[in-house]
Amino acid sequence: MVVADANGSSTSFNFLIYGRTGWIGGLLGKLCESQGISYTYGSGRLQDRQSIVADIESVKPSHVFNAAGVTGRPNVDWCESHKVETIRTNVAGTLTLADICREKGLVLINYATGCIFEYDSGHPLGSGIGFKEEDTPNFTGSFYSQTKAMVEELLKNYENVCTLRVRMPISSDLTNPRNFITKIARYEKVVDIPNSMTILDELLPISIEMAKRNLTGIYNFTNPGVVSHNEILEMYRDYIDPSFTWKNFTLEEQAKVIVAPRSNNELDATKLKTEFPELMSIKESLIKFVFEPNKKTEVKA
């Protein structure tokens, strides 16, 4: 496998990225450009084996990144009424890509989801006890999450795959409609539940470093700790818009306006933090990477 030369140059890396039109896929390309890493977006459809093989033979990558997948527009409720399309990409496509990469001796960095768990008696809300990488998914409320849990279980058999459990992704781009902050700031009402989340500005560069280190297996790909909807919206008010207000409602009330239940959980980020000790807690990361760069008000001490 191609690795960096003795000077640590990135020129010997050559990434093949799937998910060009997606949020994470687009950010990955920008990161590669800023780091001087050669990269190409795959043109093949994940479920079309021949097209993926053609991509790999053409690009000759050192690593493959999968940021393609169906989350549904405007949200995961779409998957409830488009089950075959969801399976085609999230299950058949992801497994096909992993299988080809294994045949070719390539590490696959797979951006997956941590929305396959929900708080339970062994991991109560507010306890600080998070789900670990080896825990069995316990959330089957949405078809989207069911497909993701199935694939994660099957991918355990592929020693070349690094599965990154992303949750409620956030970035410094507050104009992006996929950004969790942007989503909840636009909702008429929000629930208020502490959750593990992923600050992309901090964690996507870490995923590139994970590829360079050829790390494989499952990682809870979230910042340590939890943050609630209200805590985020309070930061939004304090840093961005002092006139911003919001209303809360209960999970029972939320259930009346969504098709599929949503996952709420805390993931234990110890494994990732051990590999990357500089990893910041969720609230620290939110302030440094999201709210400070976007600050429009004088924050009161």
BAPA-924459 format. One record per residue: x, y, z of N, C-alpha, C, O in turn. Coordinates in steps of 0.2 Angstrom, whole numbers, padded with zeros to 4 digits, always signed. Each point is the difference from the previous one (the first is absolute). Example, Ala and Ser with C-alpha at 12.3 -4.5 7.8 and 13.67 -1.06 7.14 Angstrom:
BEGIN
+0066-0028+0039-0004+0006+0000+0004+0006+0000+0005-0001+0003
-0007+0006-0007+0004+0006+0001-0004+0005+0003+0003+0006+0001
***
This chain:
BEGIN
+0004-0006+0000-0004+0006+0000+0004+0006+0000+0006+0000+0003
-0008+0005-0007+0004+0006+0000+0000+0004+0006-0006+0001+0003
+0011+0001+0000+0000+0005+0006+0005+0006-0001+0003+0000-0005
-0003+0004+0010+0004+0006-0001+0007-0001+0000+0002-0005+0003
+0002+0009-0007+0007-0001+0000+0003+0002+0006-0003+0002+0005
+0010-0002-0004+0003+0001+0006+0000+0007+0002+0000+0001+0006
-0002+0004-0010-0001+0007+0002-0007+0001+0002-0002+0006+0001
-0002-0011-0001-0007+0001+0002-0004+0003-0006-0006+0003+0002
+0008-0003-0008-0003+0004-0005-0007-0004-0002-0001-0006+0000
-0004+0010-0002-0007-0003-0001+0000-0002-0008-0005-0003-0002
+0010+0005-0001+0000-0002-0008-0001-0007-0001-0002-0002-0006
+0004-0002+0010-0001-0008-0001-0007-0002+0001-0001-0006-0001
-0003+0010+0004-0007-0002+0001-0004+0002-0006+0001+0005-0003
-0006-0009+0002-0005+0001-0006-0006-0003+0002-0001-0006+0000
-0004+0011+0002-0006-0002+0003-0006-0001-0006+0000+0005-0004
-0004-0010+0005-0006-0001-0005-0006+0001+0005-0001-0003+0005
-0003+0009-0007-0005+0002+0005-0007-0001-0003-0001+0002-0006
-0004-0006+0009-0006+0000-0002-0005+0004+0004+0001+0001+0006
-0006+0003-0010-0004+0004+0004+0001+0007-0002+0000+0005+0004
+0002-0003-0010+0002+0006-0003-0005+0005+0002+0001+0006+0002
-0008-0007-0003-0005+0005+0000-0002+0000+0008-0005+0004+0001
+0007-0008+0003-0002+0000+0007+0004+0005+0004+0005+0003-0002
-0007-0001+0008+0003+0005+0004+0007-0003+0002+0005+0004-0001
-0004-0010+0004+0006-0002+0003+0005-0001-0006+0006+0002+0000
-0009-0005-0006+0004-0001-0006+0003+0006-0002+0006+0001-0002
-0010+0005+0001+0003+0006-0002+0005+0003+0004+0005+0003-0002
-0006-0003+0009+0005+0002+0005+0006-0004-0001+0006+0003+0001
-0006-0009-0002+0006-0004+0000+0005+0002-0006+0006+0000+0001
-0010+0002-0007+0004+0002-0006+0004+0006+0002+0006+0001-0002
-0010+0004+0006+0003+0006+0002+0006-0001+0004+0005+0004+0000
-0006-0009+0005+0006-0001+0005+0006-0003-0004+0006+0002+0002
-0007-0006-0007+0005-0003-0004+0004+0005-0003+0006+0000-0001
-0010+0005-0002+0004+0006-0004+0004+0004+0005+0005+0001-0002
-0008+0000+0008+0004+0004+0005+0006-0003+0002+0005+0003+0002
-0005-0010-0002+0006-0004+0003+0004-0002-0006+0005-0004+0001
-0006+0005-0007+0004-0002-0006-0001-0007-0001+0005-0003-0002
-0010+0000+0004-0001-0007-0002-0004-0001-0006-0005+0003-0002
+0008-0008-0002-0003-0001-0007-0007-0004+0002+0000-0005+0004
-0005+0007-0008-0006-0004+0001-0005+0001-0006+0001+0004-0004
-0005-0009+0003-0005-0001-0005-0006-0002+0002-0001-0004+0005
-0005+0007-0007-0006-0002+0002-0002-0006-0005+0001+0000-0006
-0004-0005+0009-0002-0006-0003-0006+0002-0005-0005+0003+0003
+0005-0006-0009-0006+0001-0004-0005-0006+0000-0006+0001-0003
+0008-0006+0005-0004-0006+0000-0005+0000+0005+0000+0003+0006
-0006-0007-0007-0005-0001+0005+0002-0005+0005+0002-0006-0002
-0003+0007+0008+0003-0005+0005-0003-0007-0001+0004-0005+0001
-0010+0004-0003-0003-0007-0001+0002-0003-0007-0002-0006-0001
+0006+0010-0003+0002-0003-0006+0007-0002+0000+0005+0004-0001
-0004-0010+0002+0007-0003+0002+0005+0002-0006+0005+0002+0002
-0007-0003-0008+0004+0001-0006+0003+0008+0000+0005+0001-0001
-0010+0003+0003+0002+0007+0000+0005+0002+0005+0004+0005-0001
-0005-0008+0007+0005+0001+0005+0007-0003-0001+0005+0004+0001
-0005-0010-0004+0006-0003-0002+0004+0005-0005+0006+0001+0000
-0010+0002-0005+0003+0004-0005+0003+0006+0003+0005+0003-0002
-0009+0000+0007+0003+0006+0004+0006-0002+0003+0005+0004-0001
-0004-0009+0004+0006-0002+0004+0006-0001-0005+0005+0002+0001
-0007-0006-0006+0005-0001-0005+0003+0006-0004+0006+0001-0001
-0011+0004+0001+0002+0006-0004+0004+0005+0005+0005+0003-0002
-0007-0002+0008+0003+0004+0005+0006-0003+0004+0004+0004+0001
-0004-0010+0000+0005-0004+0004+0001+0004+0006+0006+0002+0002
-0011-0002+0003+0000+0004+0006+0004-0004+0005+0001-0006+0000
+0002+0010+0005+0003-0003+0006-0005-0002+0005+0001-0004+0004
-0007+0008-0004-0005-0001+0005-0007+0002-0003+0000+0004-0005
-0005-0007+0007-0007+0002-0003-0004+0003+0006+0000-0003+0006
-0004+0008-0007-0005+0003+0005-0007-0001-0003-0001+0002-0005
-0003-0004+0010-0007+0000-0002-0004+0004+0004-0002-0001+0006
+0000+0007-0009-0005+0005+0003-0006+0000-0004-0004+0005+0000
+0003-0010-0004-0007-0001-0004-0005-0003+0004+0002-0005+0004
-0008+0006-0005-0005-0004+0004-0007+0004+0000+0000+0006-0002
-0005-0009+0003-0007+0003+0000-0002+0001+0007+0000-0004+0005
-0001+0011-0003-0002+0002+0006-0007+0002+0000-0004+0000+0004
+0002+0002-0011-0007+0002-0001-0001+0008+0000+0004+0003+0004
-0008-0001-0008-0001+0007+0000-0007+0002+0001-0005-0004-0004
+0003+0008+0008+0004+0004+0004+0003-0003+0006+0005+0003+0003
-0007-0009-0001+0002-0004+0006-0001-0007-0001-0002-0003-0005
+0004-0001+0010+0000-0007+0000-0007-0003-0001-0001-0006-0002
-0004+0010+0003-0007-0003-0001-0001-0002-0008-0004-0004-0001
+0008+0007-0003-0001-0002-0007+0002-0007-0001-0003-0004-0004
+0007+0001+0008+0002-0007-0001-0005-0005+0002-0001-0005-0003
-0004+0008+0007-0006-0005+0002-0004-0001-0006-0003-0006+0000
+0003+0010-0005-0004-0001-0006+0004-0002-0006-0003+0000-0006
+0009+0000+0007+0005-0002-0006+0005-0005+0002+0006+0001+0000
-0009-0007+0003+0004-0005+0003+0005-0003-0005+0006-0001+0002
-0008-0001-0008+0004-0003-0005+0006+0004-0002+0006-0002+0000
-0007+0009-0001+0005+0005-0002+0005+0000+0006+0006+0001-0001
-0009-0001+0007+0005+0001+0006+0004-0006+0000+0006+0000+0002
-0009-0006-0003+0004-0007+0001+0006+0000-0006+0005-0002+0001
-0007+0005-0007+0004-0001-0006+0007+0004+0002+0005-0003-0002
-0006+0009+0005+0006+0004+0001+0004-0002+0007+0005-0002+0000
-0009+0002+0005+0002-0001+0007+0003-0007+0001+0004-0001+0004
-0008-0004-0007+0002-0007+0002+0004-0003-0006+0006-0001+0001
-0009+0001-0007+0003-0004-0005+0006+0004-0003+0006-0003-0001
-0006+0010+0001+0005+0004-0003+0006+0000+0005+0006-0001-0002
-0007+0002+0008+0005+0000+0005+0004-0006+0001+0006+0000+0000
-0010-0006+0000+0004-0006+0000+0003-0002-0006+0006-0003+0000
-0008+0005-0006+0004-0001-0006+0006+0004+0000+0005-0003-0002
-0005+0009+0004+0006+0004+0000+0005-0003+0005+0006+0000-0002
-0008-0002+0008+0004-0003+0005+0003-0007-0003+0006-0001+0001
-0010-0002-0005+0003-0007-0002+0005+0001-0006+0005-0003+0000
-0006+0008-0004+0005+0001-0005+0006+0003+0003+0006-0002-0002
-0006+0007+0007+0006+0002+0003+0004-0005+0003+0006+0000+0000
-0010-0005+0003+0004-0006+0003+0004-0004-0005+0005-0002+0001
-0009+0001-0006+0004-0004-0006+0006+0004-0002+0005-0003-0002
-0005+0010+0002+0005+0004-0003+0005+0001+0005+0005+0004-0001
-0006-0006+0008+0005+0002+0005+0000+0007+0002+0005+0003+0002
-0011+0000-0002-0001+0007+0002-0004+0001+0006-0005-0003+0001
+0007+0008+0003-0003+0002+0006-0006+0004-0002+0001+0005-0004
-0007-0006+0006-0006+0004-0001-0002+0004+0006-0002-0003+0005
+0002+0009-0005-0003+0005+0005-0007+0001-0001-0002+0003-0005
-0002-0006+0009-0008+0000-0001-0003+0005+0005+0000-0002+0006
-0003+0007-0008-0004+0005+0004-0007-0003+0001-0004+0000-0004
+0003-0003+0010-0006-0003+0002-0004+0004+0005+0001+0006+0000
-0005-0009+0004-0004+0004+0005+0000-0003+0007+0001-0006+0001
-0001+0010+0004-0001-0002+0007-0007+0000+0002-0002-0001+0005
-0003+0003-0010-0007+0000+0001-0003-0007+0000-0005-0001-0003
+0009-0004+0006-0003-0007+0001+0000-0002+0007-0001-0006+0002
+0001+0011+0002-0001-0001+0008-0005+0005+0002-0001+0005-0002
-0002-0007+0008-0004+0004+0004+0001-0001+0007+0002-0006+0002
-0002+0011+0002+0001+0000+0008-0004-0006+0002-0006-0001-0002
+0009-0003+0007-0004-0006+0003+0002-0001+0007+0004+0005+0003
-0006-0010+0000+0001-0001+0007+0008+0000+0002+0002+0001+0005
+0002-0004-0010+0007-0001+0001+0004+0007-0002+0005+0000+0002
-0009+0004-0005+0003+0006-0003-0005+0006+0001-0002+0003-0005
+0000-0001+0011-0005+0004+0002+0002+0007-0002+0006+0002+0000
-0011+0002-0003+0001+0007-0001+0003+0004+0006-0003-0001+0005
+0008+0005-0007+0003+0004+0006+0005-0004+0004+0003+0003+0005
-0002-0009-0006+0005-0004+0004+0007+0000-0002+0004-0001+0004
-0002+0004-0010+0006+0000-0002+0003-0007-0003+0006-0001-0001
-0010-0004+0002+0002-0007-0003-0002+0000-0007-0006-0001-0002
+0011+0001-0003-0002+0000-0007+0001-0007-0003+0003-0005+0003
-0006+0004-0008+0000-0007-0004+0007+0000-0003+0003+0005-0003
+0000-0011+0004+0007-0001-0003+0000-0003-0007-0006-0002-0002
+0011+0001-0001+0001-0002-0007-0003-0007-0001-0003-0002-0005
+0004-0002+0011-0001-0007-0001-0008-0002+0002-0002-0005+0000
-0001+0010+0002-0007-0001+0002-0005-0001-0006+0001+0002-0005
-0006-0006+0007-0005-0002-0006-0005+0006+0000-0003+0002+0005
+0002+0000-0011-0005+0005-0001-0007-0002+0003-0002-0005-0001
-0001+0010+0004-0007-0001+0003-0005+0004-0002-0006+0000+0002
+0007+0004-0008-0005+0005-0002-0002-0002-0007+0004-0001-0005
-0011-0001+0004-0002-0002-0006-0006+0004-0002-0005-0002-0004
+0004+0008+0006-0006+0004-0001-0001+0002-0007-0005+0001-0002
+0011+0000-0001-0001+0003-0007+0003-0006-0005+0005-0003+0002
-0008+0003-0008+0003-0005-0005+0007+0002-0002+0005-0004-0001
-0003+0011+0001+0007+0002-0001+0004-0003+0005+0005-0003-0002
-0006+0004+0008+0004-0003+0005+0001-0008+0000+0005-0003+0001
-0011+0000-0003+0000-0007-0001+0005-0002-0005+0004-0005+0001
-0004+0008-0007+0005-0002-0005+0007+0001+0002+0005-0003-0002
-0004+0009+0006+0007+0002+0002+0003-0005+0005+0006-0002+0000
-0011-0001+0004+0002-0005+0005+0002-0006-0003+0005-0004+0002
-0009+0002-0007+0001-0007-0004+0007+0001-0003+0004-0005+0000
-0002+0010-0003+0006+0001-0004+0006+0000+0005+0005-0003-0002
-0006+0007+0007+0006+0000+0005+0001-0007+0002+0006-0002+0001
-0011-0002+0001+0001-0007+0002+0004-0004-0005+0005-0004+0001
-0007+0004-0007+0003-0003-0006+0007+0002-0001+0005-0004-0002
-0004+0011+0002+0007+0002-0001+0005-0002+0005+0006+0001-0001
-0008-0003+0007+0005-0003+0005+0004-0005-0003+0006-0001+0003
-0008-0003-0008+0003-0005-0003+0005+0002-0005+0004-0004-0002
-0004+0010+0000+0005+0003-0004+0006+0004+0004-0001+0005+0002
+0007-0008-0002+0005+0002+0004+0003+0007-0003+0004+0003+0003
-0006-0002-0009+0003+0006-0004-0004+0006+0001+0001+0006-0002
-0007-0006+0006-0005+0006+0001+0001+0003+0006+0000-0003+0006
+0000+0010-0006+0000+0004+0006-0007+0003+0000-0002+0005-0004
-0002-0007+0009-0007+0003+0000+0000+0006+0005+0001-0001+0006
-0003+0006-0008-0001+0006+0004-0007+0002+0002-0004+0002-0005
+0002-0003+0011-0007+0002+0002-0001+0007+0001+0002+0003+0006
-0004+0001-0011-0001+0007+0000-0007+0001+0004-0005-0004-0001
+0004+0010+0005-0007+0001+0002-0001+0008+0000+0004+0004+0002
-0010-0003-0004-0003+0007+0000+0006+0005-0003+0002+0004+0004
+0001-0005-0010+0005+0004-0002-0001+0008+0000-0005+0002-0002
+0010+0001+0004+0000+0007+0001+0007+0003-0004+0005-0003+0001
-0006+0009-0004+0006+0003-0003-0001+0007+0001-0005+0003+0003
+0011+0001-0004+0000+0007+0001-0004+0004-0006-0001+0006+0001
-0002-0010-0006-0004+0003-0005-0007+0000+0002-0004-0005-0001
+0002+0010+0004-0007+0001+0003-0005+0001-0006-0006+0001+0002
+0008+0000-0008-0005+0000-0005-0002-0007-0003-0005+0000-0004
+0009-0005+0006-0001-0006-0003-0007-0004+0003+0000+0000+0006
-0005-0001-0010-0006-0003+0003+0001-0007+0003-0004-0002+0004
+0010-0001-0005+0001-0007+0003+0003+0001+0007+0000-0005+0004
+0003+0011-0003+0003+0001+0007-0005+0000+0006-0006+0003-0001
+0007-0007+0006-0005-0001+0005-0002+0006+0003-0006+0001+0002
+0011+0004-0001-0002+0006+0003-0005+0004-0004-0005+0003+0002
+0006-0003-0009-0004+0004-0004-0007-0004+0000-0005+0004-0001
+0005-0010+0001-0006-0004+0000-0005+0002+0006-0005+0002-0001
+0008-0002+0007-0004+0001+0006-0001+0007+0001-0005+0002+0003
+0009+0003-0006-0001+0007+0001-0006+0002-0005-0004+0005+0002
+0002-0009-0007-0005+0001-0004-0007-0004+0002-0005+0002-0003
+0006-0006+0007-0006-0004+0002-0005+0005+0004+0002+0004+0004
-0008-0006-0004-0005+0004+0004+0000-0002+0007+0000+0005+0004
+0001-0011-0003+0001-0002+0007+0006-0006+0000+0001-0003-0005
+0003+0003+0011+0005-0005+0000-0001-0004+0007-0002+0003+0005
+0004-0009-0005+0001-0004+0006+0006+0002+0004+0004+0004-0003
-0003-0005+0009+0007+0002+0003+0003-0006+0004-0002-0002+0006
+0006-0002-0010+0003-0006+0003+0007+0000-0002+0003+0001-0005
+0001-0003+0011+0008+0000-0002+0002-0006-0004-0003-0005+0000
+0007+0007-0005+0002-0005-0005+0008+0001-0001+0003+0005+0000
+0000-0011-0003+0006+0000-0003+0000+0003-0007-0005-0001-0003
+0009+0005+0001+0000+0004-0006+0007+0000-0003+0005-0001+0003
-0004+0002-0010+0006+0000-0004+0001+0007-0002-0004+0003-0004
+0010+0000+0006+0002+0007-0003+0004-0002-0006+0006-0001+0001
-0008+0002-0007+0003-0002-0006+0007+0004-0001+0005-0003-0002
-0005+0009+0004+0006+0004-0001+0006-0003+0004+0006+0001-0002
-0008-0004+0008+0006-0003+0004+0001-0007-0003+0005-0002+0000
-0011-0002-0001+0001-0007-0001+0001-0002-0007+0004-0005-0001
-0006+0008-0004+0002-0002-0007+0008+0000-0001+0002-0005-0003
+0001+0010+0005+0008-0001+0000+0003-0006+0003+0004-0003-0002
-0008+0002+0008+0003-0006+0004-0002-0007-0005+0004-0004+0001
-0009+0004-0004-0002-0006-0004+0005-0001-0006+0002-0005-0002
+0001+0011+0000+0005-0001-0005+0007-0002+0003+0003-0005-0003
-0002+0007+0009+0006-0003+0004-0001-0007+0001+0005-0004+0000
-0011+0002+0001-0002-0007+0002+0002-0005-0006+0003-0005+0000
-0005+0008-0006+0002-0004-0006+0008+0000-0001+0002-0006-0002
+0001+0011+0003+0007+0000+0000+0003-0005+0004+0006-0003-0001
-0009+0002+0007+0003-0005+0005-0003-0007-0001+0002-0005+0003
-0006+0004-0009-0003-0006-0001-0004-0003+0005+0000-0006+0002
-0004+0010+0002-0004-0002+0006-0006-0004-0003-0003+0003-0005
+0001-0008+0008-0006-0004-0002-0004-0002+0006+0002+0001+0006
-0008-0003-0007-0005-0002+0005-0005+0006+0001+0000+0004-0004
-0004-0005+0010-0005+0005+0001+0003+0005+0005+0003-0001+0005
-0005+0008-0007+0001+0005+0005-0006+0004+0001-0003+0002-0005
+0002+0000+0011-0005+0005+0002+0003+0007-0002+0004+0002+0003
-0007+0001-0009+0003+0005-0003-0003+0007+0002-0003+0004-0004
+0003-0003+0011-0003+0006+0003+0004+0003+0005+0005-0003+0002
-0006+0009-0001+0004+0004+0005-0002-0003+0007-0006-0002+0001
+0010+0002+0004-0001-0003+0007-0006+0004+0003+0000+0006-0001
-0004-0009+0005-0005+0003+0003-0007+0001-0004+0000-0002-0005
-0005+0005+0008-0006+0002-0003-0002+0007+0000+0003+0004+0004
-0007-0002-0008-0003+0007+0000-0007-0001-0002-0002-0004-0004
-0002+0009+0007-0008-0001-0001-0002+0006-0005+0004+0004-0002
-0010-0005-0001-0002+0005-0005+0000+0007+0003+0002+0004-0003
-0005-0004+0009+0000+0007+0003+0007+0003+0002+0001+0006-0001
+0004-0010+0003+0006+0003+0001+0003+0002-0007+0003+0006+0000
-0004-0009-0005+0002+0002-0007-0003+0007-0002+0003+0005-0002
-0010-0005+0003-0004+0006-0002+0002+0006+0005-0001+0006-0003
+0003-0007+0009+0002+0005+0004+0007+0003-0002+0000+0006+0000
+0004-0010-0003+0006+0002-0003-0001+0004-0006+0003+0005-0001
-0008-0008-0003-0002+0004-0006-0002+0007+0001+0002+0005-0003
-0006-0005+0008-0003+0007+0002+0006+0004+0003+0000+0006-0002
+0004-0008+0006+0005+0004+0003+0006+0002-0005+0002+0006+0001
-0001-0010-0006+0005+0001-0004-0002+0003-0007+0003+0004-0003
-0009-0006+0001-0002+0002-0007-0006+0005+0000+0000+0005-0004
-0005-0006+0008-0006+0004-0001-0004+0001+0007-0003-0005+0002
+0005+0010+0001-0003+0001+0007-0008+0000+0000-0002+0000+0006
-0001+0001-0012-0007+0001+0001-0003-0007-0002-0006-0001+0000
+0010-0004-0001-0003-0007-0002-0003-0003+0006+0002+0000+0006
-0008-0003-0007-0004-0004+0005-0002-0006-0003+0000-0001-0006
-0002-0004+0010-0003-0006-0002-0004-0003+0005-0001+0002+0006
-0003-0007-0008-0005-0004+0004+0002-0007+0000+0002-0003-0005
-0003+0000+0011+0001-0007+0001-0006-0004+0000-0006+0003+0001
+0006-0009-0003-0005-0005+0001+0002-0007+0002+0006-0001-0001
-0010-0003+0003+0002-0007+0003+0001-0005-0006-0002+0001-0005
+0005-0006+0007+0001-0006-0005-0007-0002-0002-0001-0002-0006
-0004+0002+0010-0007-0002-0002-0003+0004-0005-0003-0002-0005
+0004+0009+0006-0002+0005-0004+0003+0000-0007-0003+0000-0005
+0010-0002+0005+0004+0000-0006-0002-0006-0004-0001+0000-0006
-0001-0006+0009-0002-0006-0003-0006+0001-0005-0001-0003-0005
-0003+0009+0007-0006+0001-0004+0002+0003-0007-0005+0000-0004
+0011+0003+0004+0001+0004-0007+0006-0003-0004+0002+0002-0005
+0000-0008+0008+0005-0004-0004-0002-0007-0002-0005-0003+0004
+0007+0000-0009-0002-0007-0002+0003-0005+0004-0003-0005+0003
+0010+0006-0002+0004-0005+0003+0003+0003+0007+0002+0006+0000
-0001-0010+0005+0003+0003+0006+0007+0001-0001+0003-0002-0005
+0000+0007+0009+0007+0002-0001+0004-0003+0006-0002-0001+0005
+0009-0001-0007+0004-0002+0005+0003+0005+0005+0002+0006-0003
-0002-0007+0009+0004+0004+0005+0005-0004+0004-0003-0005+0003
+0009+0007-0003+0005-0004+0004+0006+0004+0002+0001+0005-0003
+0003-0009+0007+0007+0003+0001+0005-0006-0002-0001-0006+0002
+0005+0008-0006+0005-0005-0002+0007+0001+0004+0002+0006+0001
+0001-0011+0001+0007+0000+0003+0005+0001-0005+0002-0004-0004
+0001+0010+0005+0006+0002-0005+0007-0002+0002+0005+0003-0003
-0005-0007+0008+0007-0001+0003+0005-0003-0005+0006+0002+0000
-0009-0007-0004+0005-0003-0005+0003+0005-0005+0006+0000-0001
-0010+0005-0001+0002+0005-0005+0005+0005+0004+0005+0002-0003
-0007+0000+0009+0004+0005+0004+0007-0003+0002+0005+0003+0000
-0005-0010+0000+0006-0003+0002+0005+0000-0006+0006+0001+0001
-0009-0002-0007+0004+0001-0006+0002+0007-0002+0005+0002-0003
-0010+0003+0005+0001+0007-0002-0001+0004+0007-0005+0003+0001
+0010-0003+0003-0001+0003+0007-0002+0008-0001-0003+0002+0005
+0004+0001-0010-0001+0007-0001-0008+0001-0001-0002+0006+0000
-0002-0011-0001-0007+0000-0001-0003+0004+0005+0000-0001+0006
-0004+0006-0008-0003+0005+0005-0007-0003+0002-0003-0003-0004
+0000+0005+0010-0006-0002+0002-0005+0004-0004+0001+0005-0004
-0007-0008+0003-0005+0003-0004-0002+0008+0001+0000+0003-0005
+0000-0001+0011-0002+0007+0001+0006+0004-0002+0000+0006-0002
+0006-0008+0004+0006+0004-0002+0001+0000-0007+0002+0006-0003
-0003-0011-0001+0000-0001-0007-0005+0005-0003+0002+0003-0005
-0008-0003+0007-0005+0004-0002+0002+0008+0000-0001+0003-0005
+0004-0001+0010+0002+0007+0001+0006+0001-0004+0000+0005-0004
+0005-0009+0004+0006+0001-0004-0001+0000-0008+0002+0005-0003
-0006-0010+0001+0000-0001-0007-0006+0003-0004-0001+0001-0006
-0005+0000+0010-0006+0002-0003-0002+0007+0003-0001+0004-0005
+0001-0003+0011-0003+0007+0002+0005+0005+0000-0002+0006-0001
+0008-0007+0003+0005+0006+0000+0001+0002-0007+0000+0006-0001
+0001-0010-0004+0001+0002-0007-0006+0004-0003+0000+0004-0004
-0006-0005+0007-0006+0003-0002-0003+0005+0004-0005+0003-0001
+0009-0001+0006-0003+0005+0005-0002+0006-0002+0004+0004-0004
-0010-0002+0005-0002+0007-0002-0002+0004+0006-0002+0006-0001
+0002-0008+0007-0001+0004+0006+0005-0001+0005+0005-0004+0000
-0005+0009+0005+0005+0000+0005-0003-0005+0005-0005+0002+0003
+0009-0007-0002-0003-0005+0005+0002+0002+0007+0005+0002+0002
-0010-0002+0002+0000+0002+0007+0004-0006+0004-0001-0006-0001
+0006+0008+0005+0004-0004+0004-0005-0004+0005+0003-0005+0004
***
